[in-house]
């Protein structure tokens, strides 16, 4: 893929690219915006280094991809700031846990999950550590057998966030296989953080299938590991990626800010399915 204004270095054949020859501290030109959009669609997660941005710059950049999303607060050291769309992500010797220590996609319990996130870290551990892992759900879907693909496309799953965000959090039914709103590619859309059960199966069948899928979706062949450096950013597509934070740097500090941008519509099924949308928190009865 040719880019006119930016330099893009792929990280792996399946996922991730480092972007350079761009300054995110200033407004981007129309051609730069087009190039970043194209790279984002192609590589799913983009990494930018040496970008000493402030909140205004980070918010301005995020708004190129969608309306900003006010993030839910979970059981972590993520903190509110004076800007309702910017959250401080600060972890140090006093932290009891960090955000995102298990593989997940963000807030898939929402009827319309966040479309993506941009995390900026100005301070990182002095001797490495604190990496973030990403896995491509395009590649995870593509690697399934034709029989398994056909079976999964007829299923839905209940996603719930009450265990993370509290009792007022919605539970929502999404297709197990969805299409990406931009690329139209098929995506495996279950994750350990929020997916509670496969609705059309018995509890035992659902548990067994999800156990298989959770191992499958983080296969090393479709993952990438980003090593943070001071003043770097990662921007990822929440629809087709899962991610995990590595907390191997205690008692050192990793600190920065995160913004999210919204999706336009609920995740779309690859075939007509019934019973989608918000639920009361209990999964539908499986078909017999």
PyMOL commands that set and color helices and strands:
alter all, ss='L'
color gray80, all
select helices_A, chain A and resi 30-43+55-62+137-142+146-152+162-165+203-216+220-222
alter helices_A, ss='H'
color red, helices_A
select strands_A, chain A and resi 7-10+17-20+45-48+68-69+78-80+87-91+114-123+132-136+156-160+171-175+177-179+186-188+195-198+223-226+232-237+241-245+254-262+268-269+277-279
alter strands_A, ss='S'
color yellow, strands_A
deselect
rebuild
show_as cartoon
